[in-house]
Amino acid sequence: MKIKSTLLAAAAAVVVAGTAFGTSPASAADFGCRTAKLIVPWGAGGETDIIFRQFAETVNKNGAEPEIQVVNIGGQGGNKGAKEAEEAKPDGCTLFAIHQSALTSYFTGRIDFTWDAFQPVAMLTRTPSIFGANAKVPYNDIEEMVAYAKENPGKINAGGTLGSTSQFVYLLLEDAAGIKFNHISYDGTRQRMTALLANNIDTGEINLAAAKQYITSGELKALGITTEKRNPEIPDVKTVKEQGYDLIYGVDRGIMLPKGASQEVIDHYAGLFEAASKDPAITKAMTDMGTDVFFLNPTESAKYWSDTQAKWGKIAKDVGIYKAKD
């Protein structure tokens, strides 16, 4: 009896230890795969790709089973990868990296499904947007750009991926300021940055990680940042809010599973990513990129997506870009 009790206690300790590290009883054998692919629907090397790779590396470092491998499926503003993820089996062997382009592409009719075609696992990060401009434009902040746009309607070329978050932030500014931009599409941050630096467009959404060196050198202008308070890394850049427009905005990134995944699988991955979000190395890496860790569990994530869809859908209708077939 004493030996049996000791064995039971040891087994209980193992279960408790596993729970403490955010894992679940699920294993590689349960999933039927030793490696699960995380579809990142944008090209390698961009900010979104880097963020998800860092989280995947941390999850794997913590002993994830199955191990997670990032697979880039770029094209169509994130929609090509979204379609493949949406069609995948809900067996836990495929995950999907998502941000609000899943909403904006749906609103603009570029894709016929949105976030609720998946099952939320977690929200991970939030990256504020910076309204960038090439060094030759005659305005230096949002107020001056708005004034110029009103005097020269339709003359400002704004770069962004049509139907994605990089265009939507400009639609929000159009709605708030009563102006119009000439929207030019680029399939990704890197292409948009290149166009800005080459003076091929006047303005475009940028982020701190990709653009700080160019802002500091004067090769790019930072007209405003979409945060409540100024960023200490670029303290001279005014917030959009302090320039008269209550535009608080960020690119919010999370993890999804195909529809039909079991609660055990959802909880398994939610635990792994929650543990990763608490890793000091992740916090530092995100801070260095101008990004905040923004963890939400599956229930909180579902509420986030539902609330955001309702709020952004109204704006899309107000500015006349809503083409979704509800």
Phi and psi restraints in degrees (value plus and minus 20) as a CYANA .aco file:
   2 LYS   PHI     -84.0   -44.0
   2 LYS   PSI     -62.1   -22.1
   3 ILE   PHI     -84.8   -44.8
   3 ILE   PSI     -62.5   -22.5
   4 LYS   PHI     -81.8   -41.8
   4 LYS   PSI     -62.5   -22.5
   5 SER   PHI     -83.4   -43.4
   5 SER   PSI     -60.3   -20.3
   6 THR   PHI     -82.8   -42.8
   6 THR   PSI     -63.3   -23.3
   7 LEU   PHI     -84.0   -44.0
   7 LEU   PSI     -60.3   -20.3
   8 LEU   PHI     -83.9   -43.9
   8 LEU   PSI     -60.4   -20.4
   9 ALA   PHI     -84.5   -44.5
   9 ALA   PSI     -61.0   -21.0
  10 ALA   PHI     -84.9   -44.9
  10 ALA   PSI     -60.8   -20.8
  11 ALA   PHI     -83.8   -43.8
  11 ALA   PSI     -61.1   -21.1
  12 ALA   PHI     -82.8   -42.8
  12 ALA   PSI     -59.1   -19.1
  13 ALA   PHI     -82.9   -42.9
  13 ALA   PSI     -58.7   -18.7
  14 VAL   PHI     -83.1   -43.1
  14 VAL   PSI     -63.0   -23.0
  15 VAL   PHI     -82.5   -42.5
  15 VAL   PSI     -65.5   -25.5
  16 VAL   PHI     -81.4   -41.4
  16 VAL   PSI     -63.3   -23.3
  17 ALA   PHI     -81.9   -41.9
  17 ALA   PSI     -62.0   -22.0
  18 GLY   PHI     -82.9   -42.9
  18 GLY   PSI     -61.2   -21.2
  19 THR   PHI     -83.9   -43.9
  19 THR   PSI     -59.0   -19.0
  20 ALA   PHI     -81.7   -41.7
  20 ALA   PSI     -48.9    -8.9
  21 PHE   PHI    -113.4   -73.4
  21 PHE   PSI      -9.8    30.2
  22 GLY   PHI      57.7    97.7
  22 GLY   PSI      -2.0    38.0
  23 THR   PHI    -120.6   -80.6
  23 THR   PSI     153.5   193.5
  24 SER   PHI    -150.2  -110.2
  24 SER   PSI     153.3   193.3
  25 PRO   PHI     -84.3   -44.3
  25 PRO   PSI     -33.7     6.3
  26 ALA   PHI     -80.5   -40.5
  26 ALA   PSI     125.9   165.9
  27 SER   PHI    -158.5  -118.5
  27 SER   PSI     154.7   194.7
  28 ALA   PHI     -77.2   -37.2
  28 ALA   PSI     -57.3   -17.3
  29 ALA   PHI     -84.0   -44.0
  29 ALA   PSI     -58.0   -18.0
  30 ASP   PHI     -82.9   -42.9
  30 ASP   PSI     -56.3   -16.3
  31 PHE   PHI    -100.9   -60.9
  31 PHE   PSI     -45.0    -5.0
  32 GLY   PHI      62.3   102.3
  32 GLY   PSI      -4.5    35.5
  33 CYS   PHI    -169.8  -129.8
  33 CYS   PSI     125.3   165.3
  34 ARG   PHI    -107.5   -67.5
  34 ARG   PSI     -41.8    -1.8
  35 THR   PHI    -150.9  -110.9
  35 THR   PSI     108.6   148.6
  36 ALA   PHI    -122.0   -82.0
  36 ALA   PSI     114.7   154.7
  37 LYS   PHI    -112.3   -72.3
  37 LYS   PSI     115.4   155.4
  38 LEU   PHI    -122.9   -82.9
  38 LEU   PSI      85.8   125.8
  39 ILE   PHI     -95.5   -55.5
  39 ILE   PSI      96.2   136.2
  40 VAL   PHI    -123.8   -83.8
  40 VAL   PSI      90.6   130.6
  41 PRO   PHI    -103.4   -63.4
  41 PRO   PSI      15.8    55.8
  42 TRP   PHI    -160.8  -120.8
  42 TRP   PSI     143.7   183.7
  43 GLY   PHI     -87.6   -47.6
  43 GLY   PSI     140.6   180.6
  44 ALA   PHI     -89.3   -49.3
  44 ALA   PSI     124.7   164.7
  45 GLY   PHI      77.5   117.5
  45 GLY   PSI     -35.2     4.8
  46 GLY   PHI     -98.6   -58.6
  46 GLY   PSI     151.1   191.1
  47 GLU   PHI     -80.0   -40.0
  47 GLU   PSI     -64.5   -24.5
  48 THR   PHI     -81.3   -41.3
  48 THR   PSI     -63.1   -23.1
  49 ASP   PHI     -81.2   -41.2
  49 ASP   PSI     -65.6   -25.6
  50 ILE   PHI     -81.8   -41.8
  50 ILE   PSI     -63.3   -23.3
  51 ILE   PHI     -81.5   -41.5
  51 ILE   PSI     -68.9   -28.9
  52 PHE   PHI     -88.2   -48.2
  52 PHE   PSI     -53.0   -13.0
  53 ARG   PHI     -85.2   -45.2
  53 ARG   PSI     -59.3   -19.3
  54 GLN   PHI     -86.5   -46.5
  54 GLN   PSI     -58.8   -18.8
  55 PHE   PHI     -86.5   -46.5
  55 PHE   PSI     -62.2   -22.2
  56 ALA   PHI     -82.2   -42.2
  56 ALA   PSI     -61.7   -21.7
  57 GLU   PHI     -82.2   -42.2
  57 GLU   PSI     -59.4   -19.4
  58 THR   PHI     -88.9   -48.9
  58 THR   PSI     -63.2   -23.2
  59 VAL   PHI     -79.3   -39.3
  59 VAL   PSI     -64.2   -24.2
  60 ASN   PHI     -86.6   -46.6
  60 ASN   PSI     -59.2   -19.2
  61 LYS   PHI     -79.8   -39.8
  61 LYS   PSI     -52.5   -12.5
  62 ASN   PHI    -102.4   -62.4
  62 ASN   PSI     -14.0    26.0
  63 GLY   PHI      69.8   109.8
  63 GLY   PSI      13.4    53.4
  64 ALA   PHI     -79.9   -39.9
  64 ALA   PSI     118.4   158.4
  65 GLU   PHI    -152.3  -112.3
  65 GLU   PSI      97.6   137.6
  66 PRO   PHI     -91.7   -51.7
  66 PRO   PSI     138.9   178.9
  67 GLU   PHI     -88.8   -48.8
  67 GLU   PSI     127.4   167.4
  68 ILE   PHI    -120.7   -80.7
  68 ILE   PSI     112.0   152.0
  69 GLN   PHI    -141.5  -101.5
  69 GLN   PSI     105.1   145.1
  70 VAL   PHI     -94.3   -54.3
  70 VAL   PSI     111.3   151.3
  71 VAL   PHI    -144.9  -104.9
  71 VAL   PSI      97.7   137.7
  72 ASN   PHI    -105.6   -65.6
  72 ASN   PSI     105.5   145.5
  73 ILE   PHI    -149.3  -109.3
  73 ILE   PSI      64.4   104.4
  74 GLY   PHI    -102.8   -62.8
  74 GLY   PSI     153.2   193.2
  75 GLY   PHI      93.9   133.9
  75 GLY   PSI     129.0   169.0
  76 GLN   PHI      40.0    80.0
  76 GLN   PSI      14.2    54.2
  77 GLY   PHI      41.7    81.7
  77 GLY   PSI      11.8    51.8
  78 GLY   PHI      77.5   117.5
  78 GLY   PSI     -29.3    10.7
  79 ASN   PHI     -98.9   -58.9
  79 ASN   PSI     -48.6    -8.6
  80 LYS   PHI     -83.0   -43.0
  80 LYS   PSI     -67.6   -27.6
  81 GLY   PHI     -87.0   -47.0
  81 GLY   PSI     -55.9   -15.9
  82 ALA   PHI     -81.8   -41.8
  82 ALA   PSI     -61.1   -21.1
  83 LYS   PHI     -83.0   -43.0
  83 LYS   PSI     -62.1   -22.1
  84 GLU   PHI     -86.1   -46.1
  84 GLU   PSI     -60.2   -20.2
  85 ALA   PHI     -86.6   -46.6
  85 ALA   PSI     -58.8   -18.8
  86 GLU   PHI     -85.9   -45.9
  86 GLU   PSI     -49.4    -9.4
  87 GLU   PHI    -109.9   -69.9
  87 GLU   PSI     -24.9    15.1
  88 ALA   PHI     -92.2   -52.2
  88 ALA   PSI     137.1   177.1
  89 LYS   PHI     -88.2   -48.2
  89 LYS   PSI     122.6   162.6
  90 PRO   PHI    -104.6   -64.6
  90 PRO   PSI      27.3    67.3
  91 ASP   PHI    -119.2   -79.2
  91 ASP   PSI     -15.3    24.7
  92 GLY   PHI      67.1   107.1
  92 GLY   PSI     -18.2    21.8
  93 CYS   PHI    -116.5   -76.5
  93 CYS   PSI     -23.0    17.0
  94 THR   PHI    -154.7  -114.7
  94 THR   PSI     109.7   149.7
  95 LEU   PHI    -141.1  -101.1
  95 LEU   PSI     143.2   183.2
  96 PHE   PHI    -149.8  -109.8
  96 PHE   PSI     109.5   149.5
  97 ALA   PHI    -109.2   -69.2
  97 ALA   PSI     102.1   142.1
  98 ILE   PHI    -145.1  -105.1
  98 ILE   PSI     128.5   168.5
  99 HIS   PHI    -161.6  -121.6
  99 HIS   PSI    -190.3  -150.3
 100 GLN   PHI     -88.5   -48.5
 100 GLN   PSI     -24.1    15.9
 101 SER   PHI     -82.0   -42.0
 101 SER   PSI     -41.6    -1.6
 102 ALA   PHI     -83.1   -43.1
 102 ALA   PSI     -49.4    -9.4
 103 LEU   PHI    -103.0   -63.0
 103 LEU   PSI     -70.9   -30.9
 104 THR   PHI     -85.4   -45.4
 104 THR   PSI     -55.8   -15.8
 105 SER   PHI     -86.5   -46.5
 105 SER   PSI     -54.2   -14.2
 106 TYR   PHI     -89.6   -49.6
 106 TYR   PSI     -64.7   -24.7
 107 PHE   PHI     -79.1   -39.1
 107 PHE   PSI     -60.7   -20.7
 108 THR   PHI    -106.4   -66.4
 108 THR   PSI     -15.8    24.2
 109 GLY   PHI      59.2    99.2
 109 GLY   PSI      -6.4    33.6
 110 ARG   PHI    -101.0   -61.0
 110 ARG   PSI     -35.6     4.4
 111 ILE   PHI    -170.4  -130.4
 111 ILE   PSI     129.1   169.1
 112 ASP   PHI    -122.6   -82.6
 112 ASP   PSI      -3.2    36.8
 113 PHE   PHI    -162.8  -122.8
 113 PHE   PSI     143.9   183.9
 114 THR   PHI    -159.0  -119.0
 114 THR   PSI    -176.1  -136.1
 115 TRP   PHI     -76.1   -36.1
 115 TRP   PSI     -53.6   -13.6
 116 ASP   PHI     -97.1   -57.1
 116 ASP   PSI     -16.2    23.8
 117 ALA   PHI    -101.5   -61.5
 117 ALA   PSI     -23.7    16.3
 118 PHE   PHI    -143.1  -103.1
 118 PHE   PSI     157.5   197.5
 119 GLN   PHI    -135.8   -95.8
 119 GLN   PSI     100.1   140.1
 120 PRO   PHI     -84.1   -44.1
 120 PRO   PSI     117.8   157.8
 121 VAL   PHI    -129.5   -89.5
 121 VAL   PSI     -69.3   -29.3
 122 ALA   PHI    -186.8  -146.8
 122 ALA   PSI     132.2   172.2
 123 MET   PHI    -119.9   -79.9
 123 MET   PSI     124.1   164.1
 124 LEU   PHI    -138.5   -98.5
 124 LEU   PSI     -68.3   -28.3
 125 THR   PHI    -162.7  -122.7
 125 THR   PSI     142.1   182.1
 126 ARG   PHI    -154.5  -114.5
 126 ARG   PSI     106.7   146.7
 127 THR   PHI    -138.4   -98.4
 127 THR   PSI      95.5   135.5
 128 PRO   PHI     -87.4   -47.4
 128 PRO   PSI     134.6   174.6
 129 SER   PHI    -115.8   -75.8
 129 SER   PSI     130.0   170.0
 130 ILE   PHI    -139.3   -99.3
 130 ILE   PSI     109.9   149.9
 131 PHE   PHI     -98.3   -58.3
 131 PHE   PSI      87.2   127.2
 132 GLY   PHI    -117.5   -77.5
 132 GLY   PSI     142.8   182.8
 133 ALA   PHI    -171.0  -131.0
 133 ALA   PSI     134.4   174.4
 134 ASN   PHI     -92.3   -52.3
 134 ASN   PSI     140.9   180.9
 135 ALA   PHI     -88.2   -48.2
 135 ALA   PSI     -34.3     5.7
 136 LYS   PHI    -115.5   -75.5
 136 LYS   PSI     -26.2    13.8
 137 VAL   PHI     -87.9   -47.9
 137 VAL   PSI     131.8   171.8
 138 PRO   PHI    -105.8   -65.8
 138 PRO   PSI      -3.8    36.2
 139 TYR   PHI    -149.0  -109.0
 139 TYR   PSI     132.5   172.5
 140 ASN   PHI    -140.7  -100.7
 140 ASN   PSI     -27.1    12.9
 141 ASP   PHI    -172.5  -132.5
 141 ASP   PSI    -198.6  -158.6
 142 ILE   PHI     -85.2   -45.2
 142 ILE   PSI     -63.4   -23.4
 143 GLU   PHI     -78.0   -38.0
 143 GLU   PSI     -64.4   -24.4
 144 GLU   PHI     -89.7   -49.7
 144 GLU   PSI     -56.6   -16.6
 145 MET   PHI     -85.8   -45.8
 145 MET   PSI     -61.6   -21.6
 146 VAL   PHI     -82.1   -42.1
 146 VAL   PSI     -63.9   -23.9
 147 ALA   PHI     -80.8   -40.8
 147 ALA   PSI     -62.5   -22.5
 148 TYR   PHI     -84.1   -44.1
 148 TYR   PSI     -61.9   -21.9
 149 ALA   PHI     -84.1   -44.1
 149 ALA   PSI     -55.3   -15.3
 150 LYS   PHI     -91.8   -51.8
 150 LYS   PSI     -52.2   -12.2
 151 GLU   PHI    -101.2   -61.2
 151 GLU   PSI     -43.7    -3.7
 152 ASN   PHI    -151.1  -111.1
 152 ASN   PSI      47.9    87.9
 153 PRO   PHI     -77.6   -37.6
 153 PRO   PSI     111.2   151.2
 154 GLY   PHI      55.1    95.1
 154 GLY   PSI     -13.5    26.5
 155 LYS   PHI    -111.8   -71.8
 155 LYS   PSI     -36.9     3.1
 156 ILE   PHI    -106.8   -66.8
 156 ILE   PSI      99.0   139.0
 157 ASN   PHI    -105.2   -65.2
 157 ASN   PSI      95.2   135.2
 158 ALA   PHI    -128.8   -88.8
 158 ALA   PSI     102.2   142.2
 159 GLY   PHI    -109.4   -69.4
 159 GLY   PSI     116.4   156.4
 160 GLY   PHI    -195.0  -155.0
 160 GLY   PSI     137.7   177.7
 161 THR   PHI     -96.1   -56.1
 161 THR   PSI      97.0   137.0
 162 LEU   PHI     -76.1   -36.1
 162 LEU   PSI     109.5   149.5
 163 GLY   PHI      62.7   102.7
 163 GLY   PSI     -19.8    20.2
 164 SER   PHI    -129.3   -89.3
 164 SER   PSI    -198.5  -158.5
 165 THR   PHI     -83.6   -43.6
 165 THR   PSI     -52.3   -12.3
 166 SER   PHI     -89.0   -49.0
 166 SER   PSI     -44.7    -4.7
 167 GLN   PHI    -107.5   -67.5
 167 GLN   PSI     -57.3   -17.3
 168 PHE   PHI     -82.4   -42.4
 168 PHE   PSI     -54.7   -14.7
 169 VAL   PHI     -84.1   -44.1
 169 VAL   PSI     -50.8   -10.8
 170 TYR   PHI     -94.7   -54.7
 170 TYR   PSI     -52.3   -12.3
 171 LEU   PHI     -86.0   -46.0
 171 LEU   PSI     -57.0   -17.0
 172 LEU   PHI     -82.6   -42.6
 172 LEU   PSI     -61.5   -21.5
 173 LEU   PHI     -88.7   -48.7
 173 LEU   PSI     -59.8   -19.8
 174 GLU   PHI     -75.6   -35.6
 174 GLU   PSI     -66.3   -26.3
 175 ASP   PHI     -84.7   -44.7
 175 ASP   PSI     -61.9   -21.9
 176 ALA   PHI     -92.4   -52.4
 176 ALA   PSI     -55.7   -15.7
 177 ALA   PHI    -123.1   -83.1
 177 ALA   PSI     -29.1    10.9
 178 GLY   PHI      49.9    89.9
 178 GLY   PSI      21.2    61.2
 179 ILE   PHI    -147.8  -107.8
 179 ILE   PSI     153.5   193.5
 180 LYS   PHI    -154.4  -114.4
 180 LYS   PSI     117.6   157.6
 181 PHE   PHI    -126.3   -86.3
 181 PHE   PSI     139.0   179.0
 182 ASN   PHI    -114.0   -74.0
 182 ASN   PSI      85.8   125.8
 183 HIS   PHI    -103.6   -63.6
 183 HIS   PSI     108.3   148.3
 184 ILE   PHI    -142.5  -102.5
 184 ILE   PSI     109.6   149.6
 185 SER   PHI    -110.2   -70.2
 185 SER   PSI     116.4   156.4
 186 TYR   PHI    -154.3  -114.3
 186 TYR   PSI     116.8   156.8
 187 ASP   PHI    -109.6   -69.6
 187 ASP   PSI      46.3    86.3
 188 GLY   PHI     114.1   154.1
 188 GLY   PSI     140.2   180.2
 189 THR   PHI     -83.6   -43.6
 189 THR   PSI     -61.5   -21.5
 190 ARG   PHI     -82.0   -42.0
 190 ARG   PSI     -64.7   -24.7
 191 GLN   PHI     -84.7   -44.7
 191 GLN   PSI     -58.5   -18.5
 192 ARG   PHI     -86.3   -46.3
 192 ARG   PSI     -61.0   -21.0
 193 MET   PHI     -82.9   -42.9
 193 MET   PSI     -62.4   -22.4
 194 THR   PHI     -81.5   -41.5
 194 THR   PSI     -61.8   -21.8
 195 ALA   PHI     -85.6   -45.6
 195 ALA   PSI     -58.2   -18.2
 196 LEU   PHI     -84.3   -44.3
 196 LEU   PSI     -67.9   -27.9
 197 LEU   PHI     -85.5   -45.5
 197 LEU   PSI     -47.7    -7.7
 198 ALA   PHI    -109.6   -69.6
 198 ALA   PSI     -17.1    22.9
 199 ASN   PHI      42.9    82.9
 199 ASN   PSI       6.9    46.9
 200 ASN   PHI    -101.5   -61.5
 200 ASN   PSI     -41.3    -1.3
 201 ILE   PHI    -152.2  -112.2
 201 ILE   PSI     141.6   181.6
 202 ASP   PHI    -106.3   -66.3
 202 ASP   PSI     -61.1   -21.1
 203 THR   PHI    -165.8  -125.8
 203 THR   PSI     138.1   178.1
 204 GLY   PHI    -191.3  -151.3
 204 GLY   PSI     134.2   174.2
 205 GLU   PHI     -91.9   -51.9
 205 GLU   PSI     110.4   150.4
 206 ILE   PHI    -151.0  -111.0
 206 ILE   PSI     151.3   191.3
 207 ASN   PHI    -151.0  -111.0
 207 ASN   PSI     142.9   182.9
 208 LEU   PHI     -80.9   -40.9
 208 LEU   PSI     -63.5   -23.5
 209 ALA   PHI     -81.3   -41.3
 209 ALA   PSI     -63.5   -23.5
 210 ALA   PHI     -99.9   -59.9
 210 ALA   PSI     -47.5    -7.5
 211 ALA   PHI    -133.7   -93.7
 211 ALA   PSI     -27.4    12.6
 212 LYS   PHI     -75.3   -35.3
 212 LYS   PSI     -64.3   -24.3
 213 GLN   PHI     -83.4   -43.4
 213 GLN   PSI     -54.4   -14.4
 214 TYR   PHI     -97.5   -57.5
 214 TYR   PSI     -53.0   -13.0
 215 ILE   PHI     -86.7   -46.7
 215 ILE   PSI     -65.5   -25.5
 216 THR   PHI     -83.3   -43.3
 216 THR   PSI     -58.2   -18.2
 217 SER   PHI    -100.9   -60.9
 217 SER   PSI     -32.4     7.6
 218 GLY   PHI      67.4   107.4
 218 GLY   PSI     -15.1    24.9
 219 GLU   PHI     -93.6   -53.6
 219 GLU   PSI     -44.2    -4.2
 220 LEU   PHI    -150.7  -110.7
 220 LEU   PSI     131.0   171.0
 221 LYS   PHI    -120.5   -80.5
 221 LYS   PSI     122.4   162.4
 222 ALA   PHI    -128.1   -88.1
 222 ALA   PSI      88.7   128.7
 223 LEU   PHI    -102.2   -62.2
 223 LEU   PSI     -46.7    -6.7
 224 GLY   PHI     156.5   196.5
 224 GLY   PSI     134.6   174.6
 225 ILE   PHI    -140.1  -100.1
 225 ILE   PSI     124.8   164.8
 226 THR   PHI    -112.6   -72.6
 226 THR   PSI      24.3    64.3
 227 THR   PHI    -132.5   -92.5
 227 THR   PSI     147.5   187.5
 228 GLU   PHI     -87.9   -47.9
 228 GLU   PSI     -61.3   -21.3
 229 LYS   PHI    -145.4  -105.4
 229 LYS   PSI     140.0   180.0
 230 ARG   PHI     -82.7   -42.7
 230 ARG   PSI     128.5   168.5
 231 ASN   PHI    -103.4   -63.4
 231 ASN   PSI     106.9   146.9
 232 PRO   PHI     -82.6   -42.6
 232 PRO   PSI     -39.0     1.0
 233 GLU   PHI     -93.7   -53.7
 233 GLU   PSI     -47.4    -7.4
 234 ILE   PHI    -155.4  -115.4
 234 ILE   PSI      47.3    87.3
 235 PRO   PHI     -85.0   -45.0
 235 PRO   PSI     -38.5     1.5
 236 ASP   PHI    -102.4   -62.4
 236 ASP   PSI     -31.3     8.7
 237 VAL   PHI    -105.4   -65.4
 237 VAL   PSI      98.2   138.2
 238 LYS   PHI     -93.8   -53.8
 238 LYS   PSI     129.8   169.8
 239 THR   PHI     -93.4   -53.4
 239 THR   PSI     136.4   176.4
 240 VAL   PHI     -84.9   -44.9
 240 VAL   PSI     -55.1   -15.1
 241 LYS   PHI     -82.2   -42.2
 241 LYS   PSI     -63.5   -23.5
 242 GLU   PHI     -92.0   -52.0
 242 GLU   PSI     -30.0    10.0
 243 GLN   PHI    -116.3   -76.3
 243 GLN   PSI     -10.9    29.1
 244 GLY   PHI      87.8   127.8
 244 GLY   PSI     -17.0    23.0
 245 TYR   PHI    -147.8  -107.8
 245 TYR   PSI     100.2   140.2
 246 ASP   PHI     -99.0   -59.0
 246 ASP   PSI      50.1    90.1
 247 LEU   PHI    -135.9   -95.9
 247 LEU   PSI      71.8   111.8
 248 ILE   PHI    -121.5   -81.5
 248 ILE   PSI     103.2   143.2
 249 TYR   PHI    -171.9  -131.9
 249 TYR   PSI     130.1   170.1
 250 GLY   PHI    -179.3  -139.3
 250 GLY   PSI     136.2   176.2
 251 VAL   PHI    -107.2   -67.2
 251 VAL   PSI      93.8   133.8
 252 ASP   PHI    -122.5   -82.5
 252 ASP   PSI     104.8   144.8
 253 ARG   PHI    -134.1   -94.1
 253 ARG   PSI     120.8   160.8
 254 GLY   PHI    -170.5  -130.5
 254 GLY   PSI    -194.6  -154.6
 255 ILE   PHI    -140.0  -100.0
 255 ILE   PSI     116.5   156.5
 256 MET   PHI    -146.1  -106.1
 256 MET   PSI     141.5   181.5
 257 LEU   PHI    -141.4  -101.4
 257 LEU   PSI     134.2   174.2
 258 PRO   PHI     -78.6   -38.6
 258 PRO   PSI     129.9   169.9
 259 LYS   PHI     -78.0   -38.0
 259 LYS   PSI     115.1   155.1
 260 GLY   PHI      84.5   124.5
 260 GLY   PSI     -23.9    16.1
 261 ALA   PHI     -84.0   -44.0
 261 ALA   PSI     123.8   163.8
 262 SER   PHI     -92.0   -52.0
 262 SER   PSI     138.7   178.7
 263 GLN   PHI     -82.6   -42.6
 263 GLN   PSI     -53.0   -13.0
 264 GLU   PHI     -82.6   -42.6
 264 GLU   PSI     -62.8   -22.8
 265 VAL   PHI     -87.1   -47.1
 265 VAL   PSI     -63.4   -23.4
 266 ILE   PHI     -78.6   -38.6
 266 ILE   PSI     -69.0   -29.0
 267 ASP   PHI     -84.7   -44.7
 267 ASP   PSI     -55.7   -15.7
 268 HIS   PHI     -78.7   -38.7
 268 HIS   PSI     -71.9   -31.9
 269 TYR   PHI     -92.3   -52.3
 269 TYR   PSI     -54.5   -14.5
 270 ALA   PHI     -80.3   -40.3
 270 ALA   PSI     -61.4   -21.4
 271 GLY   PHI     -84.7   -44.7
 271 GLY   PSI     -61.3   -21.3
 272 LEU   PHI     -83.6   -43.6
 272 LEU   PSI     -64.6   -24.6
 273 PHE   PHI     -95.3   -55.3
 273 PHE   PSI     -48.7    -8.7
 274 GLU   PHI     -85.5   -45.5
 274 GLU   PSI     -63.8   -23.8
 275 ALA   PHI     -81.1   -41.1
 275 ALA   PSI     -61.3   -21.3
 276 ALA   PHI     -83.7   -43.7
 276 ALA   PSI     -58.2   -18.2
 277 SER   PHI     -86.0   -46.0
 277 SER   PSI     -40.4    -0.4
 278 LYS   PHI    -113.8   -73.8
 278 LYS   PSI     -21.2    18.8
 279 ASP   PHI     -92.4   -52.4
 279 ASP   PSI     103.8   143.8
 280 PRO   PHI     -76.4   -36.4
 280 PRO   PSI     -52.6   -12.6
 281 ALA   PHI     -85.9   -45.9
 281 ALA   PSI     -57.0   -17.0
 282 ILE   PHI     -86.7   -46.7
 282 ILE   PSI     -65.3   -25.3
 283 THR   PHI     -77.6   -37.6
 283 THR   PSI     -64.6   -24.6
 284 LYS   PHI     -85.9   -45.9
 284 LYS   PSI     -64.0   -24.0
 285 ALA   PHI     -81.8   -41.8
 285 ALA   PSI     -60.7   -20.7
 286 MET   PHI     -88.3   -48.3
 286 MET   PSI     -63.2   -23.2
 287 THR   PHI     -79.9   -39.9
 287 THR   PSI     -62.2   -22.2
 288 ASP   PHI     -82.0   -42.0
 288 ASP   PSI     -44.8    -4.8
 289 MET   PHI    -113.7   -73.7
 289 MET   PSI     -16.4    23.6
 290 GLY   PHI      54.6    94.6
 290 GLY   PSI       6.9    46.9
 291 THR   PHI    -142.0  -102.0
 291 THR   PSI     125.5   165.5
 292 ASP   PHI    -123.7   -83.7
 292 ASP   PSI     122.3   162.3
 293 VAL   PHI     -92.8   -52.8
 293 VAL   PSI     111.1   151.1
 294 PHE   PHI    -159.7  -119.7
 294 PHE   PSI      48.7    88.7
 295 PHE   PHI    -101.3   -61.3
 295 PHE   PSI     113.1   153.1
 296 LEU   PHI    -153.0  -113.0
 296 LEU   PSI     121.6   161.6
 297 ASN   PHI     -98.0   -58.0
 297 ASN   PSI     157.8   197.8
 298 PRO   PHI     -76.0   -36.0
 298 PRO   PSI     -64.1   -24.1
 299 THR   PHI     -86.2   -46.2
 299 THR   PSI     -65.4   -25.4
 300 GLU   PHI     -84.1   -44.1
 300 GLU   PSI     -56.7   -16.7
 301 SER   PHI     -84.8   -44.8
 301 SER   PSI     -63.0   -23.0
 302 ALA   PHI     -80.8   -40.8
 302 ALA   PSI     -61.4   -21.4
 303 LYS   PHI     -85.4   -45.4
 303 LYS   PSI     -61.5   -21.5
 304 TYR   PHI     -76.7   -36.7
 304 TYR   PSI     -69.0   -29.0
 305 TRP   PHI     -86.9   -46.9
 305 TRP   PSI     -60.3   -20.3
 306 SER   PHI     -83.7   -43.7
 306 SER   PSI     -65.6   -25.6
 307 ASP   PHI     -85.3   -45.3
 307 ASP   PSI     -62.7   -22.7
 308 THR   PHI     -87.0   -47.0
 308 THR   PSI     -59.2   -19.2
 309 GLN   PHI     -80.8   -40.8
 309 GLN   PSI     -63.0   -23.0
 310 ALA   PHI     -84.3   -44.3
 310 ALA   PSI     -65.2   -25.2
 311 LYS   PHI     -88.6   -48.6
 311 LYS   PSI     -68.6   -28.6
 312 TRP   PHI     -92.3   -52.3
 312 TRP   PSI     -51.9   -11.9
 313 GLY   PHI     -82.0   -42.0
 313 GLY   PSI     -59.9   -19.9
 314 LYS   PHI     -82.5   -42.5
 314 LYS   PSI     -62.9   -22.9
 315 ILE   PHI     -84.5   -44.5
 315 ILE   PSI     -62.0   -22.0
 316 ALA   PHI     -80.3   -40.3
 316 ALA   PSI     -57.6   -17.6
 317 LYS   PHI     -90.1   -50.1
 317 LYS   PSI     -60.4   -20.4
 318 ASP   PHI     -82.7   -42.7
 318 ASP   PSI     -57.2   -17.2
 319 VAL   PHI    -112.1   -72.1
 319 VAL   PSI     -18.1    21.9
 320 GLY   PHI      61.4   101.4
 320 GLY   PSI       3.7    43.7
 321 ILE   PHI    -129.8   -89.8
 321 ILE   PSI     -17.3    22.7
 322 TYR   PHI     -97.3   -57.3
 322 TYR   PSI      95.8   135.8
 323 LYS   PHI    -145.5  -105.5
 323 LYS   PSI     -13.0    27.0
 324 ALA   PHI     -85.2   -45.2
 324 ALA   PSI     124.9   164.9
 325 LYS   PHI    -117.9   -77.9
 325 LYS   PSI      66.4   106.4
